[in-house]
Amino acid sequence: MNLAAFPRTRLCQAPTPLELLPRLTEALGGPRIWMKRDDLTGMGLGGNKVRKLEFLVGDALARGADHLVTQGAVQSNHVRQTAAVAAKLGLACTAVLEHRIETNDAAYLGSGNVLLDRLLGCAIEYRPGGTDMQAAIEEVGARLASEGTKPYLIPGGGSNATGALGYAAVALELVTQANELGLRIDRLVHATGSAGTQAGLVAGLHALSSPVRVLGIGVRAPKPAQEANVLRLVRATAAFMGVDRPIPDDAVEANCDYVGGGYGQPTPGMAEAVRMLARLEGIFLDPVYSGKGMAGLIDLIRRGAFSTGENVVFLHTGGSSGLFGYAEFFNEAHE
C-alpha cells in the first residue's frame, strides 16, 4: 500500500487521538470502548471528510483546478469541510444542497453547517429531495467551465476511490497506534453512509493483512444496498491502490437497524447516545452520523454482541456542529 504515489495535500492534524472511554465502558458493562477521534482532524471544525479531501484536493490541484464543486444534504458535514479547505487554499467553492428532509425548521435550514458554509464564502444552490445529485453537480461544473473556471467535482461525502484513500491511510494510522499501545482491536465500529469511510478502512486493513473487522452502522440505505455500495467501492479502492489480493464478499458488514424514519431523522436511540457521550465523557456526537452509529453500538452491547474482554474502537466521524440544526428536537427531548 504505497499512498505516497498519489497527490496529497496535508490538511489533518494527525494522528488523531485513540482514547479509552472509561465511564461509558463502566456504564454499559460490556467491552472496553475506545474512540478514534476523527472529530479532531482540525480543518473547518474537523471530521472524517478532511481525510478524504487530502487526496481529492491533492488530485484537484494536480489537475490545475481552481473551483471545488460538491453536494450533500442541507446540514452536510462534508460540504462544510470542503468549503473550509477551499477557503484555506484560496479556491472557489460551490455546494449543491439537497432538501433531503422535508422541514420548515429555521434552525435546520439556516443554522449549524449552513451558517458555517456561508461564513466560509461557499456559494450555495438548492435542489429538491430526490434529485440526482451527481447529475446536479455535473451541470454546475459544466456551467462554471463555460464561464472560464476550472472546476473539480467531488461526489457526495467525497466517496470515490480517490477519497477513500484517506481512510486507507487511517487504517495504517490506527494499526500503528494500537501496536504502540499494545492494544488488540476486536472490532472497529463507525457510522456508514456514502460508503467512502468504510470502504477505505476495509481496503486499507485488507492491504495490511490486518484481522480487524469493520462494522458500519448504517444511517441511510437498507442493509443489502449499503453493503453492496461499500463492497463495490472497497474493490475499486483496492484496485486503485494496486492491491491484487481479491476482496472476499463477506469483507463488508453493515447493520442498518438504527436508521429510524430515514436519513437525518432523529431517533430516541440517537438522542440517548448524544446525551450519554456528552454527560459521561464530555464528547459531542452529531445527530445524523456518529449519534446513530453510537446508538447502534450501545444497543449491540446491551444485547450481548460483544464480550467484556473485547476492545471495540468507535470511529468518531465528527459533525457536532450539526447539533445546532437540531436544537428544537434536543430542547424538546431535554431531560
C-alpha positions in Angstrom: 0.0 0.0 0.0 2.0 2.9 -1.3 -0.1 6.0 -0.6 2.9 8.3 -1.4 2.2 7.5 -5.1 -0.9 9.7 -5.0 -1.2 13.5 -5.0 -2.0 14.6 -1.4 -2.5 18.0 0.3 -1.9 17.7 4.0 -4.8 19.1 5.9 -5.3 17.0 9.0 -4.0 17.3 12.5 -2.9 13.7 12.6 -2.6 11.2 14.1 -5.9 11.9 15.9 -6.1 10.5 19.4 -7.1 6.9 20.2 -8.5 7.1 23.7 -10.3 4.8 26.1 -13.8 5.8 27.3 -13.8 4.5 30.8 -17.0 6.0 32.1 -19.0 4.9 29.1 -17.4 1.4 29.3 -18.4 1.2 33.0 -21.9 2.4 32.4 -22.6 -0.2 29.7 -20.8 -3.0 31.5 -19.6 -4.5 28.3 -16.4 -4.5 26.2 -13.7 -1.8 26.7 -14.8 1.1 24.4 -12.2 3.1 22.7 -12.7 6.1 20.4 -10.6 7.2 17.4 -11.1 10.9 17.5 -11.5 11.9 13.8 -13.8 14.7 15.1 -10.4 16.3 15.9 -8.9 16.4 12.4 -8.8 20.2 12.7 -9.9 21.8 9.4 -13.2 23.5 9.5 -14.1 22.1 13.0 -12.8 18.7 12.0 -14.4 15.5 10.9 -13.8 12.5 8.7 -14.2 14.2 5.3 -11.0 16.1 5.7 -9.2 12.8 5.4 -10.7 12.2 2.0 -10.2 15.8 1.0 -6.4 15.4 1.4 -6.4 13.1 -1.6 -9.3 14.7 -3.5 -7.8 18.2 -3.3 -4.4 16.9 -4.0 -5.8 15.5 -7.2 -7.7 18.7 -7.9 -4.6 20.9 -7.6 -2.5 18.4 -9.7 -5.1 19.0 -12.4 -5.0 22.8 -12.1 -8.5 23.2 -10.7 -9.5 26.5 -9.1 -13.1 25.7 -8.1 -14.4 22.9 -6.0 -17.9 21.7 -6.6 -19.7 19.2 -4.3 -23.1 18.2 -2.9 -24.9 16.9 0.1 -27.9 17.3 2.3 -28.7 20.8 3.8 -26.8 20.0 7.0 -23.9 18.3 5.2 -20.7 17.9 7.2 -18.9 17.1 4.0 -19.9 20.4 2.4 -18.8 22.4 5.4 -15.3 20.7 5.4 -15.0 21.1 1.7 -15.8 24.8 2.0 -13.2 25.2 4.7 -10.5 23.5 2.7 -11.3 25.7 -0.3 -11.1 28.8 1.8 -7.7 27.8 3.2 -6.3 27.1 -0.2 -7.7 30.1 -2.0 -10.1 28.0 -4.2 -13.7 28.9 -5.0 -16.3 26.5 -3.8 -19.9 25.8 -4.8 -22.2 23.4 -3.0 -25.4 22.0 -4.2 -27.6 21.2 -1.2 -30.5 18.7 -1.4 -33.6 19.2 0.7 -33.5 15.6 1.7 -35.5 16.2 4.8 -38.9 17.9 4.5 -38.9 20.6 7.2 -39.5 24.3 7.7 -37.5 24.4 10.9 -35.5 27.6 10.8 -32.5 26.2 12.8 -32.1 23.2 10.4 -32.4 25.4 7.3 -30.2 28.3 8.5 -28.0 27.3 11.5 -25.4 24.6 12.1 -23.4 23.7 9.0 -25.4 26.0 6.7 -24.3 29.0 8.7 -20.7 27.8 8.6 -20.9 27.3 4.8 -22.0 30.9 4.4 -19.3 32.2 6.7 -16.7 30.3 4.7 -17.9 32.0 1.5 -19.3 28.9 -0.2 -21.8 29.6 -3.0 -24.9 27.5 -2.2 -27.5 26.2 -4.6 -30.5 24.2 -3.5 -32.3 21.2 -5.1 -35.5 19.3 -4.1 -35.3 16.0 -2.4 -34.9 13.1 -4.8 -32.7 15.0 -7.2 -29.9 13.1 -9.0 -27.2 15.0 -7.1 -24.3 13.7 -9.2 -26.0 15.0 -12.3 -26.7 18.2 -10.5 -23.0 18.9 -9.8 -22.1 17.9 -13.3 -24.5 20.5 -14.6 -23.0 23.1 -12.3 -19.5 22.1 -13.3 -20.3 22.4 -16.9 -21.7 25.9 -16.3 -18.7 27.0 -14.4 -16.4 25.7 -17.0 -18.2 27.6 -19.7 -17.6 30.7 -17.6 -13.8 30.2 -17.7 -13.2 28.4 -14.4 -11.5 25.0 -13.8 -14.0 23.1 -11.7 -13.2 19.9 -9.9 -16.2 17.8 -9.0 -16.3 16.0 -5.6 -19.0 13.4 -5.1 -21.2 13.4 -2.0 -19.2 12.5 1.1 -16.0 12.6 -1.0 -16.8 8.9 -1.6 -14.9 7.6 -4.6 -11.7 5.6 -4.9 -9.6 8.8 -4.6 -11.4 10.0 -1.5 -11.4 6.5 0.1 -7.6 6.6 0.1 -7.9 8.9 3.1 -9.3 6.1 5.2 -6.9 3.5 3.8 -4.3 5.9 5.4 -6.3 5.9 8.7 -6.2 2.1 8.7 -2.4 2.3 8.8 -2.5 5.1 11.4 -4.9 3.1 13.6 -2.9 -0.1 13.4 0.3 1.8 14.3 -1.4 3.4 17.3 -2.8 0.1 18.5 0.6 -1.5 18.2 2.2 1.3 20.2 -0.4 0.9 22.9 -0.2 -2.9 22.9 -3.9 -2.9 22.1 -5.7 -5.7 20.3 -8.7 -4.3 18.4 -11.5 -6.8 18.2 -13.9 -4.6 16.2 -13.9 -1.2 14.6 -17.4 0.4 14.5 -18.5 3.6 12.8 -21.4 5.3 11.1 -21.6 4.4 7.4 -23.4 6.5 4.8 -21.9 7.4 1.4 -19.5 4.4 1.8 -16.1 6.1 1.4 -15.1 5.8 5.1 -15.9 2.2 5.4 -14.5 1.3 2.0 -11.2 3.0 2.7 -10.9 1.3 6.1 -11.7 -2.2 4.7 -9.4 -1.7 1.7 -6.6 -0.4 3.9 -6.9 -3.1 6.5 -7.0 -5.7 3.8 -3.9 -4.3 2.2 -2.2 -4.5 5.6 -3.4 -8.1 6.2 -4.9 -6.9 9.4 -7.5 -9.2 11.1 -9.5 -6.2 12.4 -13.2 -6.4 11.3 -15.1 -3.2 10.5 -18.8 -2.9 11.3 -20.6 0.0 9.7 -23.8 1.2 11.4 -26.0 2.4 8.5 -27.6 5.9 8.5 -29.5 5.8 5.3 -29.7 2.8 3.0 -31.1 -0.7 3.7 -28.5 -3.3 4.6 -28.3 -5.1 1.2 -27.9 -1.8 -0.7 -25.4 -0.4 1.8 -23.2 -3.5 1.8 -23.2 -3.7 -2.0 -22.3 0.0 -2.3 -19.4 -0.3 0.2 -18.1 -3.6 -1.3 -18.1 -2.0 -4.8 -16.1 0.9 -3.5 -13.7 -1.4 -1.5 -12.8 -3.3 -4.6 -12.4 -0.1 -6.7 -10.2 1.4 -4.0 -8.1 -1.7 -3.6 -7.6 -1.8 -7.3 -6.7 1.9 -7.4 -4.0 1.2 -4.8 -2.6 -1.7 -6.7 -3.7 -4.4 -4.2 -4.0 -7.5 -6.2 -5.4 -9.9 -3.5 -9.1 -10.4 -4.0 -11.6 -8.9 -1.6 -14.0 -11.6 -0.3 -17.7 -11.0 -0.5 -18.0 -11.0 3.3 -15.4 -8.3 3.8 -18.1 -5.7 4.3 -20.6 -5.8 7.2 -23.3 -3.2 7.8 -26.0 -3.1 10.4 -28.9 -0.8 9.2 -31.3 -1.4 12.1 -30.8 2.1 13.6 -31.7 4.4 10.7 -35.2 5.1 12.1 -37.5 7.1 9.9 -34.8 7.8 7.4 -31.6 9.8 6.7 -31.3 12.7 9.2 -34.5 11.8 11.0 -33.9 11.9 14.8 -34.4 8.7 16.8 -34.7 8.1 20.6 -31.6 5.9 20.5 -29.6 8.7 18.8 -30.7 11.2 21.4 -29.7 8.9 24.2 -26.3 8.3 22.7 -25.6 12.0 22.2 -26.6 12.7 25.9 -24.6 9.7 27.2 -21.4 10.7 25.5 -21.7 14.3 26.5 -22.5 13.5 30.1 -20.2 10.6 30.7 -17.2 11.6 28.5 -17.6 15.3 27.6 -17.7 14.3 23.9 -20.2 15.7 21.4 -21.6 13.4 18.7 -23.7 14.5 15.8 -27.4 13.8 15.2 -27.1 12.2 11.7 -24.0 10.0 11.7 -22.0 9.5 14.8 -25.1 9.7 17.0 -26.8 6.9 15.2 -23.6 5.0 14.9 -23.1 5.1 18.7 -26.8 4.3 19.3 -26.2 1.1 17.3 -23.1 0.3 19.3 -24.8 0.9 22.6 -27.7 -1.3 21.7 -25.5 -4.1 20.4 -23.5 -4.0 23.7 -26.7 -4.2 25.7 -27.8 -7.2 23.6 -24.6 -9.0 24.4 -23.0 -8.8 20.9 -19.6 -8.2 22.5 -17.9 -9.9 25.4 -16.4 -8.0 28.4 -12.9 -9.0 27.4 -13.1 -7.4 23.9 -11.7 -4.0 22.8 -14.1 -2.1 20.5 -13.0 1.1 18.8 -15.6 3.6 17.7 -14.5 5.9 15.0 -16.0 9.4 15.7 -16.5 11.0 12.3 -17.3 14.4 13.6 -20.2 16.7 12.8 -21.1 18.1 16.2 -21.9 21.5 14.5 -25.0 19.8 13.1 -26.4 19.7 16.6 -27.4 23.3 16.3 -29.6 22.4 13.3 -31.5 20.1 15.6 -31.9 22.5 18.5 -35.7 22.2 18.6 -35.5 18.4 18.8 -32.9 18.3 21.6 -34.7 21.1 23.6 -37.9 19.1 23.4 -36.2 15.9 24.4 -34.3 17.6 27.3 -34.1 15.6 30.5 
